[in-house]
Amino acid sequence: MKIPVVFADERRGLVKAEELQELIEQAAIVSFLRSDGECVQVGIDSVRGMGGRNYRGPERRGNVLFC
């Protein structure tokens, strides 16, 4: 699947989905279009995998208790 992006030099293009994360990390793109049609500005909007890396608390996922 190809994803529409805007590169840092303001060119527009299409990149493979598997290349997107690397381009984000290299600051090679400034925005891209999500599959739901939402435009994402890198460094401003939330991007999957960009948060939570420094969390050192207890694992809480999947530990939901119902009374």
C-alpha positions, 0 to 999 in steps of 0.5 A, spaced: 500 500 500 502 506 498 501 512 502 501 520 500 506 524 504 509 531 504 517 530 504 521 535 508 523 539 501 516 540 500 515 535 494 509 530 495 509 523 493 507 516 495 511 511 499 510 504 501 507 503 508 513 499 511 518 505 509 513 510 513 516 509 520 523 510 518 522 516 514 518 519 520 525 517 524 529 520 519 525 527 519 524 526 511 517 527 511 513 532 514 506 529 513 502 523 511 495 521 510 492 516 514 488 510 511 482 514 514 483 520 510 486 524 516 492 528 515 498 527 520 503 533 521 509 529 524 512 532 530 505 535 532 500 530 531 500 523 535 503 517 531 503 510 533 509 508 536 512 515 538 510 515 546 510 511 552 517 508 551 520 511 557 514 508 562 517 504 568 510 503 572 507 496 572 504 493 566 496 495 566 494 492 559 489 486 560 488 487 568 481 490 568 477 487 574 470 487 573 466 487 580 
